[in-house]
Amino acid sequence: VEDNALMGGFGSAILETLNRWRIKRDVLNLGIPDRFIEHGARTLLLEKLGLSKEGIALKIEEFINAG
């Protein structure tokens, strides 16, 4: 989970490294999308972005069930 923008973040570096080594893995990369994010309380913004505890758990569950 990236506590910042997805593009150019830690998850991107991991994916680039896996690609360089030709390692094929499904990776769930969660973080803030590359678009304008309105200002507000952190908890409210994380909830809107699906990055609250519940949102992350749901995305992980969907990722596992899709594989």
N, CA, C and O atoms as CSV, one atom per row, in Angstrom:
chain,resi,resn,atom,element,x,y,z
A,1,VAL,N,N,0.861,-1.172,0.000
A,1,VAL,CA,C,0.000,0.000,0.000
A,1,VAL,C,C,0.904,1.231,0.000
A,1,VAL,O,O,1.752,1.411,0.874
A,2,GLU,N,N,0.695,2.053,-0.991
A,2,GLU,CA,C,1.480,3.278,-1.162
A,2,GLU,C,C,0.764,4.410,-0.436
A,2,GLU,O,O,-0.402,4.682,-0.721
A,3,ASP,N,N,1.431,5.064,0.483
A,3,ASP,CA,C,0.849,6.205,1.185
A,3,ASP,C,C,1.227,7.482,0.443
A,3,ASP,O,O,1.585,8.498,1.039
A,4,ASN,N,N,1.133,7.390,-0.874
A,4,ASN,CA,C,1.516,8.483,-1.747
A,4,ASN,C,C,0.991,8.148,-3.139
A,4,ASN,O,O,0.161,7.252,-3.296
A,5,ALA,N,N,1.474,8.866,-4.142
A,5,ALA,CA,C,1.040,8.614,-5.515
A,5,ALA,C,C,1.564,7.266,-6.006
A,5,ALA,O,O,2.688,6.871,-5.696
A,6,LEU,N,N,0.731,6.570,-6.775
A,6,LEU,CA,C,1.128,5.284,-7.333
A,6,LEU,C,C,2.265,5.433,-8.344
A,6,LEU,O,O,3.246,4.689,-8.307
A,7,MET,N,N,2.120,6.402,-9.245
A,7,MET,CA,C,3.122,6.578,-10.298
A,7,MET,C,C,4.448,7.031,-9.704
A,7,MET,O,O,4.518,8.047,-9.013
A,8,GLY,N,N,5.490,6.271,-9.979
A,8,GLY,CA,C,6.814,6.619,-9.480
A,8,GLY,C,C,7.037,6.251,-8.029
A,8,GLY,O,O,8.041,6.647,-7.436
A,9,GLY,N,N,6.127,5.508,-7.458
A,9,GLY,CA,C,6.237,5.126,-6.055
A,9,GLY,C,C,6.970,3.808,-5.862
A,9,GLY,O,O,7.541,3.253,-6.801
A,10,PHE,N,N,6.944,3.325,-4.649
A,10,PHE,CA,C,7.640,2.089,-4.292
A,10,PHE,C,C,7.089,0.899,-5.068
A,10,PHE,O,O,7.848,0.048,-5.532
A,11,GLY,N,N,5.759,0.841,-5.207
A,11,GLY,CA,C,5.145,-0.259,-5.954
A,11,GLY,C,C,5.595,-0.283,-7.401
A,11,GLY,O,O,5.814,-1.355,-7.965
A,12,SER,N,N,5.736,0.887,-8.006
A,12,SER,CA,C,6.232,0.976,-9.383
A,12,SER,C,C,7.652,0.430,-9.476
A,12,SER,O,O,7.989,-0.269,-10.432
A,13,ALA,N,N,8.475,0.742,-8.498
A,13,ALA,CA,C,9.854,0.242,-8.482
A,13,ALA,C,C,9.877,-1.279,-8.375
A,13,ALA,O,O,10.683,-1.937,-9.032
A,14,ILE,N,N,9.002,-1.834,-7.553
A,14,ILE,CA,C,8.914,-3.292,-7.419
A,14,ILE,C,C,8.507,-3.915,-8.751
A,14,ILE,O,O,9.114,-4.889,-9.196
A,15,LEU,N,N,7.472,-3.349,-9.391
A,15,LEU,CA,C,7.010,-3.876,-10.676
A,15,LEU,C,C,8.094,-3.778,-11.747
A,15,LEU,O,O,8.253,-4.699,-12.548
A,16,GLU,N,N,8.838,-2.680,-11.770
A,16,GLU,CA,C,9.931,-2.523,-12.731
A,16,GLU,C,C,11.014,-3.575,-12.497
A,16,GLU,O,O,11.552,-4.137,-13.451
A,17,THR,N,N,11.331,-3.838,-11.242
A,17,THR,CA,C,12.344,-4.839,-10.915
A,17,THR,C,C,11.880,-6.229,-11.320
A,17,THR,O,O,12.647,-6.991,-11.908
A,18,LEU,N,N,10.640,-6.565,-11.013
A,18,LEU,CA,C,10.104,-7.864,-11.425
A,18,LEU,C,C,10.158,-8.007,-12.941
A,18,LEU,O,O,10.529,-9.061,-13.457
A,19,ASN,N,N,9.792,-6.955,-13.646
A,19,ASN,CA,C,9.813,-6.984,-15.106
A,19,ASN,C,C,11.242,-7.155,-15.635
A,19,ASN,O,O,11.478,-7.925,-16.565
A,20,ARG,N,N,12.180,-6.437,-15.040
A,20,ARG,CA,C,13.580,-6.526,-15.472
A,20,ARG,C,C,14.103,-7.952,-15.331
A,20,ARG,O,O,14.857,-8.432,-16.178
A,21,TRP,N,N,13.699,-8.617,-14.264
A,21,TRP,CA,C,14.140,-9.991,-14.014
A,21,TRP,C,C,13.217,-11.021,-14.660
A,21,TRP,O,O,13.387,-12.225,-14.466
A,22,ARG,N,N,12.239,-10.541,-15.432
A,22,ARG,CA,C,11.262,-11.388,-16.134
A,22,ARG,C,C,10.521,-12.330,-15.177
A,22,ARG,O,O,10.252,-13.489,-15.493
A,23,ILE,N,N,10.207,-11.794,-14.010
A,23,ILE,CA,C,9.442,-12.543,-13.013
A,23,ILE,C,C,7.981,-12.166,-13.189
A,23,ILE,O,O,7.607,-11.001,-13.055
A,24,LYS,N,N,7.166,-13.157,-13.489
A,24,LYS,CA,C,5.739,-12.926,-13.727
A,24,LYS,C,C,4.968,-13.172,-12.427
A,24,LYS,O,O,4.872,-14.308,-11.963
A,25,ARG,N,N,4.435,-12.127,-11.860
A,25,ARG,CA,C,3.634,-12.222,-10.637
A,25,ARG,C,C,2.479,-11.248,-10.744
A,25,ARG,O,O,2.613,-10.160,-11.305
A,26,ASP,N,N,1.346,-11.651,-10.199
A,26,ASP,CA,C,0.228,-10.727,-10.063
A,26,ASP,C,C,0.509,-9.859,-8.841
A,26,ASP,O,O,0.787,-10.369,-7.756
A,27,VAL,N,N,0.434,-8.562,-9.027
A,27,VAL,CA,C,0.740,-7.626,-7.946
A,27,VAL,C,C,-0.418,-6.655,-7.795
A,27,VAL,O,O,-0.881,-6.071,-8.775
A,28,LEU,N,N,-0.876,-6.488,-6.589
A,28,LEU,CA,C,-1.913,-5.509,-6.281
A,28,LEU,C,C,-1.213,-4.259,-5.760
A,28,LEU,O,O,-0.651,-4.261,-4.665
A,29,ASN,N,N,-1.252,-3.209,-6.544
A,29,ASN,CA,C,-0.571,-1.967,-6.204
A,29,ASN,C,C,-1.632,-0.949,-5.788
A,29,ASN,O,O,-2.390,-0.465,-6.629
A,30,LEU,N,N,-1.688,-0.627,-4.518
A,30,LEU,CA,C,-2.687,0.306,-3.999
A,30,LEU,C,C,-2.024,1.616,-3.601
A,30,LEU,O,O,-0.945,1.625,-3.008
A,31,GLY,N,N,-2.674,2.711,-3.929
A,31,GLY,CA,C,-2.154,4.016,-3.560
A,31,GLY,C,C,-3.019,5.118,-4.135
A,31,GLY,O,O,-4.132,4.870,-4.599
A,32,ILE,N,N,-2.511,6.312,-4.104
A,32,ILE,CA,C,-3.257,7.483,-4.565
A,32,ILE,C,C,-3.101,7.607,-6.079
A,32,ILE,O,O,-1.977,7.638,-6.581
A,33,PRO,N,N,-4.214,7.678,-6.812
A,33,PRO,CA,C,-4.139,7.763,-8.275
A,33,PRO,C,C,-3.539,9.087,-8.741
A,33,PRO,O,O,-3.499,10.064,-7.993
A,34,ASP,N,N,-3.075,9.102,-9.987
A,34,ASP,CA,C,-2.453,10.288,-10.565
A,34,ASP,C,C,-3.532,11.227,-11.100
A,34,ASP,O,O,-3.754,11.322,-12.307
A,35,ARG,N,N,-4.181,11.899,-10.194
A,35,ARG,CA,C,-5.214,12.878,-10.535
A,35,ARG,C,C,-5.344,13.843,-9.362
A,35,ARG,O,O,-4.807,13.599,-8.281
A,36,PHE,N,N,-6.061,14.939,-9.588
A,36,PHE,CA,C,-6.250,15.914,-8.518
A,36,PHE,C,C,-7.036,15.285,-7.377
A,36,PHE,O,O,-8.082,14.674,-7.601
A,37,ILE,N,N,-6.549,15.429,-6.183
A,37,ILE,CA,C,-7.228,14.940,-4.981
A,37,ILE,C,C,-7.638,16.163,-4.170
A,37,ILE,O,O,-6.805,16.995,-3.812
A,38,GLU,N,N,-8.933,16.258,-3.885
A,38,GLU,CA,C,-9.414,17.399,-3.108
A,38,GLU,C,C,-8.811,17.386,-1.713
A,38,GLU,O,O,-8.329,16.355,-1.242
A,39,HIS,N,N,-8.842,18.521,-1.067
A,39,HIS,CA,C,-8.309,18.639,0.287
A,39,HIS,C,C,-9.388,18.257,1.286
A,39,HIS,O,O,-10.580,18.424,1.028
A,40,GLY,N,N,-8.958,17.745,2.422
A,40,GLY,CA,C,-9.897,17.389,3.471
A,40,GLY,C,C,-9.215,16.559,4.537
A,40,GLY,O,O,-7.997,16.379,4.531
A,41,ALA,N,N,-10.017,16.066,5.438
A,41,ALA,CA,C,-9.498,15.224,6.513
A,41,ALA,C,C,-8.919,13.940,5.921
A,41,ALA,O,O,-9.508,13.341,5.022
A,42,ARG,N,N,-7.770,13.528,6.431
A,42,ARG,CA,C,-7.067,12.361,5.894
A,42,ARG,C,C,-7.958,11.127,5.876
A,42,ARG,O,O,-8.001,10.414,4.874
A,43,THR,N,N,-8.665,10.864,6.964
A,43,THR,CA,C,-9.502,9.664,7.026
A,43,THR,C,C,-10.603,9.695,5.971
A,43,THR,O,O,-10.906,8.667,5.365
A,44,LEU,N,N,-11.198,10.852,5.747
A,44,LEU,CA,C,-12.244,10.986,4.735
A,44,LEU,C,C,-11.674,10.770,3.335
A,44,LEU,O,O,-12.282,10.085,2.512
A,45,LEU,N,N,-10.517,11.348,3.070
A,45,LEU,CA,C,-9.893,11.192,1.755
A,45,LEU,C,C,-9.497,9.742,1.499
A,45,LEU,O,O,-9.716,9.226,0.403
A,46,LEU,N,N,-8.915,9.083,2.497
A,46,LEU,CA,C,-8.544,7.677,2.330
A,46,LEU,C,C,-9.779,6.821,2.063
A,46,LEU,O,O,-9.737,5.897,1.250
A,47,GLU,N,N,-10.866,7.130,2.745
A,47,GLU,CA,C,-12.112,6.390,2.526
A,47,GLU,C,C,-12.608,6.592,1.095
A,47,GLU,O,O,-12.998,5.630,0.433
A,48,LYS,N,N,-12.595,7.840,0.616
A,48,LYS,CA,C,-13.043,8.137,-0.751
A,48,LYS,C,C,-12.184,7.437,-1.796
A,48,LYS,O,O,-12.679,7.055,-2.857
A,49,LEU,N,N,-10.901,7.270,-1.500
A,49,LEU,CA,C,-9.973,6.633,-2.433
A,49,LEU,C,C,-9.959,5.115,-2.301
A,49,LEU,O,O,-9.242,4.434,-3.035
A,50,GLY,N,N,-10.746,4.582,-1.369
A,50,GLY,CA,C,-10.756,3.139,-1.147
A,50,GLY,C,C,-9.526,2.662,-0.403
A,50,GLY,O,O,-9.155,1.493,-0.503
A,51,LEU,N,N,-8.884,3.560,0.348
A,51,LEU,CA,C,-7.662,3.221,1.058
A,51,LEU,C,C,-7.840,3.202,2.575
A,51,LEU,O,O,-6.864,3.265,3.323
A,52,SER,N,N,-9.084,3.115,3.019
A,52,SER,CA,C,-9.341,2.902,4.449
A,52,SER,C,C,-9.040,1.430,4.744
A,52,SER,O,O,-8.821,0.648,3.819
A,53,LYS,N,N,-9.029,1.053,6.007
A,53,LYS,CA,C,-8.805,-0.359,6.358
A,53,LYS,C,C,-9.791,-1.258,5.634
A,53,LYS,O,O,-9.418,-2.293,5.081
A,54,GLU,N,N,-11.052,-0.851,5.643
A,54,GLU,CA,C,-12.099,-1.655,5.010
A,54,GLU,C,C,-11.924,-1.691,3.493
A,54,GLU,O,O,-12.100,-2.736,2.866
A,55,GLY,N,N,-11.577,-0.547,2.909
A,55,GLY,CA,C,-11.378,-0.477,1.464
A,55,GLY,C,C,-10.217,-1.338,1.001
A,55,GLY,O,O,-10.310,-2.021,-0.019
A,56,ILE,N,N,-9.128,-1.307,1.750
A,56,ILE,CA,C,-7.960,-2.121,1.414
A,56,ILE,C,C,-8.302,-3.600,1.537
A,56,ILE,O,O,-7.953,-4.396,0.664
A,57,ALA,N,N,-8.983,-3.970,2.619
A,57,ALA,CA,C,-9.373,-5.369,2.814
A,57,ALA,C,C,-10.254,-5.849,1.663
A,57,ALA,O,O,-10.079,-6.965,1.174
A,58,LEU,N,N,-11.195,-5.019,1.230
A,58,LEU,CA,C,-12.084,-5.376,0.127
A,58,LEU,C,C,-11.298,-5.558,-1.170
A,58,LEU,O,O,-11.541,-6.512,-1.908
A,59,LYS,N,N,-10.365,-4.659,-1.452
A,59,LYS,CA,C,-9.562,-4.765,-2.676
A,59,LYS,C,C,-8.687,-6.011,-2.656
A,59,LYS,O,O,-8.517,-6.662,-3.686
A,60,ILE,N,N,-8.135,-6.349,-1.506
A,60,ILE,CA,C,-7.324,-7.564,-1.386
A,60,ILE,C,C,-8.194,-8.792,-1.618
A,60,ILE,O,O,-7.795,-9.713,-2.331
A,61,GLU,N,N,-9.371,-8.808,-1.021
A,61,GLU,CA,C,-10.294,-9.933,-1.198
A,61,GLU,C,C,-10.677,-10.092,-2.670
A,61,GLU,O,O,-10.686,-11.208,-3.190
A,62,GLU,N,N,-10.991,-8.989,-3.340
A,62,GLU,CA,C,-11.338,-9.034,-4.766
A,62,GLU,C,C,-10.157,-9.524,-5.597
A,62,GLU,O,O,-10.338,-10.295,-6.539
A,63,PHE,N,N,-8.958,-9.083,-5.256
A,63,PHE,CA,C,-7.747,-9.485,-5.973
A,63,PHE,C,C,-7.515,-10.988,-5.835
A,63,PHE,O,O,-7.211,-11.668,-6.815
A,64,ILE,N,N,-7.658,-11.494,-4.625
A,64,ILE,CA,C,-7.454,-12.927,-4.381
A,64,ILE,C,C,-8.506,-13.751,-5.109
A,64,ILE,O,O,-8.185,-14.765,-5.727
A,65,ASN,N,N,-9.753,-13.321,-5.038
A,65,ASN,CA,C,-10.839,-14.067,-5.680
A,65,ASN,C,C,-10.768,-14.019,-7.202
A,65,ASN,O,O,-11.263,-14.926,-7.872
A,66,ALA,N,N,-10.159,-12.974,-7.753
A,66,ALA,CA,C,-10.049,-12.854,-9.211
A,66,ALA,C,C,-8.960,-13.775,-9.764
A,66,ALA,O,O,-8.981,-14.136,-10.941
A,67,GLY,N,N,-8.012,-14.151,-8.906
A,67,GLY,CA,C,-6.867,-14.958,-9.354
A,67,GLY,C,C,-7.162,-16.378,-9.269
A,67,GLY,O,O,-6.315,-17.205,-9.605
